[in-house]
Amino acid sequence: MDTKDLRYFRQVYEERSINKASKLLFITPQGLSRIIHHLEEELGARLFERSANGMVPTESGTYLYEKSIPLMEQFDEIMIGLEQIRDRERKLKIGFSCGVLNVFPLHKLEEYQEQYGHIRLQWEEAANQEIIRQIRQGSMDIGFVIGQITEPELWSQELFCRRMHVVVYEGHPYFERESLSVEDLRDVPLITLNEMYYSYHSILQRCRDFGFTPNIAAKTMESQIIYHFCRQKIGLGIDVDIHRDKIRLDGLRMIELRDSIPWKISMIIRSERMKEKAVKRMAELFRE
């Protein structure tokens, strides 16, 4: 039985009309009638009673329609799965957690593309947990996320690590300090990146570990705003020391937050995907 014929049958069943169904299927009524007649002959069962009011399903027609529902759903699932496999052979979807692109060596992707010109690289930036979620469910091939990921179904490799720092403005009591503790942040107004970023959640967690909820005076999506607000003495900034060549620090100091959670970039891939040549080579490239 041709699955296309079965789809045509289902359309006639739902519309109760050859003419209406043929318009939706972009086929002539005569052609659709022949398909239904051929299907009845193949099954040895009459599926419809033809009447002036349209196509009335017989008991056999209703039985076939009901039984075809899970069958067609399974077939659709198979086709989607096969398409995903074909996509893996010609496309890699890469996800970057917010903030990763600040230090990511994009020349590595260019190097990969030179070696595998037939593979199209598609990438997007999203919140840390969203990238991890897509890797888990298989809708993304490779993720560059922040934090240490330890899950049996995921292969993970740490690529980069920096400590969190406090941005302090001149004149603040902490300005001359060599380092700070999370405890020093108690009751201090803080300026951080927002919930999209790992650094926000990590500072929240460490403050709670020390028995207090931080006083977040402002949240932003841009690191530069942290330094701008800090100069205006709205609060102390929380950031990773990765912007020295991009952000002016005149009147400001970046002081290490010694007991913070380190800011780590990890590459994650579903473990079973590591045997695929295109994925494996990407992993090797970033471990070199």
GUVONU-934398 format. One record per residue (C-alpha): residue in three letters; x, y, z. Coordinates in steps of 0.25 Angstrom, whole numbers, plus 2048, in hexadecimal, padded with zeros to 3 digits. Each point is the difference from the previous one (the first is absolute). Layout:
BEGIN
res, px, py, pz
ALA, X, Y, Z
...
END
This chain:
BEGIN
res, px, py, pz
MET, 800, 800, 800
ASP, 806, 80E, 7FC
THR, 800, 809, 80C
LYS, 7FC, 80B, 7F7
ASP, 7F3, 7F9, 7FC
LEU, 7FD, 7FE, 80E
ARG, 801, 80F, 803
TYR, 7F7, 803, 7F4
PHE, 7F6, 7F6, 806
ARG, 801, 807, 80D
GLN, 7FD, 80E, 7FA
VAL, 7F4, 7FA, 7F9
TYR, 7FB, 7FA, 80D
GLU, 801, 80D, 807
GLU, 7FA, 809, 7F5
ARG, 7F5, 7F5, 7FC
SER, 802, 806, 7F2
ILE, 809, 7FC, 7F4
ASN, 7FF, 80F, 7FB
LYS, 804, 806, 80D
ALA, 80B, 7F7, 803
SER, 806, 801, 7F2
LYS, 801, 80F, 801
LEU, 807, 7FF, 80D
LEU, 809, 7F5, 7FA
PHE, 803, 808, 7F3
ILE, 7FB, 7F4, 7F8
THR, 7F4, 7FE, 7F6
PRO, 7F3, 7FA, 805
GLN, 802, 7F5, 7F6
GLY, 80E, 7FD, 804
LEU, 7FC, 7FF, 80F
SER, 7F4, 7F7, 7FD
ARG, 80A, 7F6, 7F8
ILE, 809, 800, 80C
ILE, 7F4, 7FD, 80A
HIS, 7FB, 7F5, 7F6
HIS, 80E, 7FA, 7FF
LEU, 801, 800, 810
GLU, 7F3, 7F9, 801
GLU, 804, 7F5, 7F6
GLU, 80E, 7FE, 807
LEU, 7F9, 7FE, 80E
GLY, 7F4, 7F9, 7FA
ALA, 7F7, 809, 808
ARG, 7F6, 80B, 7FD
LEU, 804, 80C, 807
PHE, 7F5, 80A, 7FC
GLU, 7F2, 800, 7FC
ARG, 7FE, 80A, 7F4
SER, 7F4, 808, 802
ALA, 7FA, 80E, 7FC
ASN, 805, 805, 80D
GLY, 80E, 7FC, 7FE
MET, 809, 7F5, 805
VAL, 7FA, 7F8, 80C
PRO, 80B, 7F7, 807
THR, 7FC, 7F2, 801
GLU, 804, 7F8, 80C
SER, 80C, 7FB, 7F9
GLY, 804, 80F, 7FD
THR, 7FE, 804, 80E
TYR, 809, 7F5, 805
LEU, 80B, 803, 7F6
TYR, 7FF, 80F, 804
GLU, 801, 7FD, 80F
LYS, 80B, 7F6, 7FE
SER, 808, 809, 7F7
ILE, 802, 80B, 80A
PRO, 80B, 7FA, 809
LEU, 806, 7FA, 7F3
MET, 801, 80D, 7F9
GLU, 806, 807, 80D
GLN, 80A, 7F5, 801
PHE, 804, 802, 7F1
ASP, 801, 80F, 802
GLU, 809, 7FD, 80C
ILE, 809, 7F7, 7F7
MET, 801, 80B, 7F5
ILE, 804, 80A, 80A
GLY, 80A, 7F7, 806
LEU, 806, 7FD, 7F2
GLU, 800, 80F, 7FC
GLN, 808, 803, 80D
ILE, 80A, 7F5, 7FD
ARG, 802, 806, 7F2
ASP, 801, 80E, 806
ARG, 80C, 7FB, 809
GLU, 807, 7FC, 7F3
ARG, 7FF, 80E, 7FA
LYS, 7FE, 809, 80C
LEU, 805, 803, 80E
LYS, 7F7, 808, 809
ILE, 809, 807, 80B
GLY, 7FB, 807, 80C
PHE, 807, 80B, 808
SER, 7FC, 804, 80E
CYS, 7FF, 80F, 803
GLY, 80E, 806, 802
VAL, 808, 7F4, 7FA
LEU, 802, 808, 7F3
ASN, 808, 80A, 807
VAL, 80C, 7F7, 801
PHE, 7FC, 7F5, 7F5
PRO, 80B, 7FD, 7F6
LEU, 7F7, 802, 7F3
HIS, 80D, 7FD, 7F8
LYS, 7FE, 7F1, 804
LEU, 7F2, 800, 7F9
GLU, 807, 806, 7F4
GLU, 80B, 7F5, 800
TYR, 7F5, 7F5, 802
GLN, 7F8, 806, 7F4
GLU, 80D, 7FF, 7F7
GLN, 801, 7F2, 803
TYR, 7F1, 7FC, 7FF
GLY, 7FB, 80A, 7F6
HIS, 7F4, 7F7, 7FD
ILE, 7FB, 802, 80E
ARG, 7F8, 80C, 803
LEU, 802, 806, 80E
GLN, 7F4, 806, 806
TRP, 801, 807, 80E
GLU, 7F8, 808, 80A
GLU, 801, 806, 80D
ALA, 7F7, 7FE, 80C
ALA, 7FF, 7FE, 80F
ASN, 809, 7F5, 806
GLN, 7F5, 7F7, 804
GLU, 7F9, 801, 7F2
ILE, 80D, 7FC, 7F9
ILE, 801, 7F4, 80A
ARG, 7F2, 7FC, 7FE
GLN, 801, 800, 7F1
ILE, 80D, 7F7, 801
ARG, 7F9, 7F7, 809
GLN, 7F4, 7FE, 7F7
GLY, 808, 7FF, 7F3
SER, 7FB, 80D, 7F9
MET, 80E, 806, 801
ASP, 80D, 7F9, 7FC
ILE, 80B, 807, 808
GLY, 7FF, 80A, 80C
PHE, 80A, 809, 806
VAL, 7FA, 803, 80E
ILE, 805, 806, 80D
GLY, 802, 7F7, 80B
GLN, 805, 7F2, 803
ILE, 7F6, 7F6, 7FA
THR, 800, 7F2, 806
GLU, 7F5, 7F7, 7FA
PRO, 802, 7F2, 7FB
GLU, 7F9, 802, 7F3
LEU, 809, 80D, 7FD
TRP, 80E, 800, 7FC
SER, 807, 80D, 806
GLN, 80D, 807, 7FE
GLU, 805, 80C, 808
LEU, 806, 80A, 7F6
PHE, 802, 80D, 808
CYS, 7FF, 805, 80E
ARG, 800, 80E, 807
ARG, 7FD, 805, 80E
MET, 7F5, 809, 803
HIS, 804, 80E, 803
VAL, 7FA, 80C, 808
VAL, 800, 80E, 7F8
VAL, 803, 80B, 80A
TYR, 7FF, 80F, 7FE
GLU, 80B, 809, 806
GLY, 7FC, 805, 80D
HIS, 7F9, 7F4, 805
PRO, 806, 7F9, 80D
TYR, 804, 7F4, 7F8
PHE, 807, 807, 7F5
GLU, 80E, 7FD, 805
ARG, 7FD, 7F1, 804
GLU, 808, 7F5, 7F9
SER, 7F5, 7F6, 800
LEU, 7F2, 7FF, 806
SER, 7F7, 7F5, 806
VAL, 7F1, 7FE, 7FD
GLU, 7FE, 803, 80E
ASP, 805, 80F, 7FD
LEU, 7F4, 801, 7F7
ARG, 7F5, 7FF, 80B
ASP, 7F7, 80C, 7FF
VAL, 808, 806, 7F5
PRO, 7F8, 805, 7F4
LEU, 805, 7F8, 7F4
ILE, 7FF, 801, 7F1
THR, 7FF, 7F3, 7F8
LEU, 7FD, 7FA, 7F3
ASN, 7F1, 7FB, 800
GLU, 7FA, 7F3, 801
MET, 804, 7FC, 7F2
TYR, 80F, 7FF, 805
TYR, 806, 7F5, 808
SER, 808, 80B, 808
TYR, 7F3, 805, 806
HIS, 7FC, 7F2, 805
SER, 80D, 7FD, 805
ILE, 802, 80C, 809
LEU, 7F2, 7FE, 805
GLN, 803, 7F2, 804
ARG, 80D, 804, 807
CYS, 7FA, 80B, 808
ARG, 7F5, 7F6, 805
ASP, 80B, 7F6, 803
PHE, 805, 80B, 809
GLY, 7F3, 802, 807
PHE, 7FA, 80D, 7F9
THR, 7F9, 804, 7F3
PRO, 808, 80A, 7F8
ASN, 7FB, 80F, 7FF
ILE, 7FF, 800, 7F0
ALA, 7FE, 80F, 7FD
ALA, 800, 7FE, 7F1
LYS, 800, 7F5, 7F6
THR, 804, 802, 7F1
MET, 803, 7F8, 7F3
GLU, 80D, 808, 7FD
SER, 80D, 7FF, 808
GLN, 803, 80E, 7FC
ILE, 7F4, 805, 808
ILE, 806, 7FA, 80C
TYR, 80C, 809, 7FF
HIS, 7F8, 80C, 7FD
PHE, 7F7, 7FE, 80C
CYS, 80C, 7FD, 809
ARG, 806, 80E, 7FC
GLN, 7F3, 806, 804
LYS, 802, 7FA, 80D
ILE, 7F2, 7F8, 7FF
GLY, 807, 7F4, 806
LEU, 80C, 7F6, 7FE
GLY, 800, 7F8, 7F3
ILE, 801, 7F1, 7FF
ASP, 807, 7FB, 7F3
VAL, 80A, 7F7, 7FB
ASP, 80E, 805, 7FD
ILE, 7FF, 7FE, 7F1
HIS, 7FE, 80F, 7FB
ARG, 80D, 807, 803
ASP, 802, 803, 7F1
LYS, 7F2, 804, 7FD
ILE, 7FC, 809, 80D
ARG, 807, 80C, 806
LEU, 803, 7FE, 80E
ASP, 804, 80E, 803
GLY, 7FB, 803, 80E
LEU, 7FD, 7F2, 802
ARG, 807, 7F3, 805
MET, 7FC, 7F2, 7FE
ILE, 803, 7F8, 80D
GLU, 800, 7F1, 801
LEU, 7F4, 7F9, 807
ARG, 808, 7F5, 806
ASP, 7F5, 7F7, 804
SER, 7F7, 801, 7F5
ILE, 7FC, 7F5, 7F6
PRO, 80A, 800, 7F4
TRP, 7FB, 805, 7F3
LYS, 803, 7F3, 7F7
ILE, 7FC, 7FE, 7F2
SER, 7FE, 7F1, 7FC
MET, 7FD, 7F9, 7F3
ILE, 7F4, 7F6, 801
ILE, 7FB, 7F6, 7F7
ARG, 7F7, 7F4, 801
SER, 809, 7F4, 803
GLU, 7FB, 7F7, 7F5
ARG, 803, 80B, 7F6
MET, 80F, 800, 802
LYS, 801, 7F4, 7F6
GLU, 7FB, 809, 7F5
LYS, 80C, 805, 7F8
ALA, 7FC, 80E, 7FE
VAL, 7FC, 802, 80F
LYS, 80D, 7F9, 805
ARG, 809, 808, 7F7
MET, 7F9, 80D, 806
ALA, 803, 7FB, 80E
GLU, 80F, 7FD, 7FC
LEU, 802, 80D, 7FA
PHE, 7FC, 807, 80D
ARG, 808, 7F7, 809
GLU, 80D, 803, 7F8
END
